Amino acid sequence: MITLDTHVIIWDALKPELLTSKAKKAIEAANQTDGIIVSDISLWEIAMLMKKKRLEIQATYLEFVNLIKASNNLVFQAISPEIAELSANLPSNINLDPADRIIAATSIITNTRLITADRNLRQSKRLRTVW
């Protein structure tokens, strides 16, 4: 199992050429085995990007999410009390963005590698990342 950062979910669906070969291999392997964790906060981030027109595609939000679900072995992870607590207590060098902190905490709590291009997250010693 792996956890995907929000931009990786989007890139995998719309611009896979932006992913590294390591990221692509990890996603493919997880799709064929135990699955890919998507934090609930990523669903919200995608909805907000579409609302603000920072992500423009020829589909509604629900159509886009349903296409992603249909083409991947996804496991949606709710923001549990443990994830919320850890995200609030992560050091500031991880990232100050609340969504990134929740995604990082999700990866730590679920003991999964995080697929991300985010340099701050990749440099953290608390996270196991792939890029």
C-alpha positions in Angstrom: 0.0 0.0 0.0 1.0 3.6 -0.7 -0.4 7.0 0.0 -0.7 9.6 -2.7 -0.3 13.3 -2.4 -3.1 15.3 -4.1 -1.0 16.5 -7.0 0.0 12.9 -7.7 -3.6 11.8 -7.9 -4.2 14.6 -10.5 -1.0 14.0 -12.4 -1.6 10.3 -12.5 -5.1 10.9 -14.1 -4.3 13.8 -16.3 -0.6 14.2 -16.9 1.3 11.0 -16.1 4.3 12.3 -17.9 4.9 14.6 -14.8 5.4 11.5 -12.6 8.8 9.9 -12.2 9.4 6.4 -13.2 9.7 5.4 -9.5 6.3 7.0 -8.8 4.7 5.3 -11.7 6.0 1.9 -10.7 4.9 2.3 -7.1 1.4 3.3 -8.2 1.2 0.4 -10.7 2.4 -2.1 -8.1 -0.1 -0.8 -5.4 -2.9 -0.9 -7.9 -2.2 -4.6 -8.6 -1.9 -5.5 -4.9 -3.2 -4.0 -1.7 -4.2 -0.6 -3.0 -3.6 3.2 -2.9 -4.6 5.3 0.1 -6.2 8.6 -0.7 -6.8 10.9 2.2 -10.3 12.5 2.4 -8.6 15.9 2.4 -7.4 15.2 -1.1 -11.0 14.9 -2.3 -11.7 18.3 -0.8 -8.5 19.8 -2.4 -9.5 18.6 -5.8 -13.0 20.0 -5.4 -11.6 23.3 -4.4 -9.1 23.4 -7.3 -12.0 22.8 -9.7 -14.2 25.4 -8.1 -11.4 28.0 -8.3 -10.7 27.0 -11.9 -7.1 26.0 -11.0 -8.0 22.6 -12.4 -10.1 22.7 -15.5 -11.2 19.5 -17.1 -14.1 18.4 -19.3 -15.9 16.6 -16.4 -17.7 17.5 -13.3 -16.0 17.0 -10.0 -18.0 13.8 -9.3 -17.4 12.4 -12.8 -13.6 13.0 -12.3 -13.5 11.3 -8.9 -15.6 8.4 -10.2 -13.2 8.0 -13.2 -10.2 8.0 -10.8 -12.0 5.4 -8.6 -12.9 3.2 -11.6 -9.3 3.1 -12.9 -7.5 2.6 -9.6 -7.6 0.3 -6.5 -8.3 3.2 -4.1 -8.8 3.1 -0.3 -10.2 6.3 1.0 -8.8 7.2 4.4 -10.9 9.3 6.8 -9.2 11.8 9.0 -9.1 9.8 12.2 -8.5 11.3 15.6 -4.9 9.8 15.5 -4.3 11.4 12.1 -5.7 14.8 13.3 -3.6 14.7 16.4 -0.4 13.8 14.6 -1.0 16.4 11.8 -1.3 19.1 14.5 1.9 18.0 16.2 4.2 17.5 13.2 7.2 19.8 13.1 6.8 22.9 11.0 9.6 21.8 8.6 7.2 19.1 7.3 4.9 21.7 5.8 2.6 24.4 7.1 -0.2 23.6 4.7 -3.0 21.8 6.7 -3.8 19.5 3.8 -0.2 18.4 3.4 0.1 17.9 7.1 -3.0 15.6 7.1 -1.7 13.7 4.1 1.7 13.3 5.8 0.1 12.1 9.0 -2.0 9.7 7.0 1.1 8.2 5.5 2.8 7.9 9.0 -0.3 6.4 10.7 -0.9 3.9 8.0 2.8 3.1 7.7 2.8 3.6 4.0 5.2 5.3 1.6 4.0 8.7 0.4 4.3 9.4 -3.3 4.9 13.1 -3.6 6.9 15.7 -5.5 6.8 18.1 -2.6 10.4 18.8 -1.5 9.5 19.6 2.1 7.7 16.3 2.5 10.5 14.4 0.8 13.1 15.9 3.0 11.3 15.0 6.2 12.9 12.2 8.2 9.5 11.2 9.6 8.2 10.2 6.2 9.0 7.4 3.8 8.6 9.0 0.4 8.9 7.9 -3.2 9.6 10.3 -6.1 
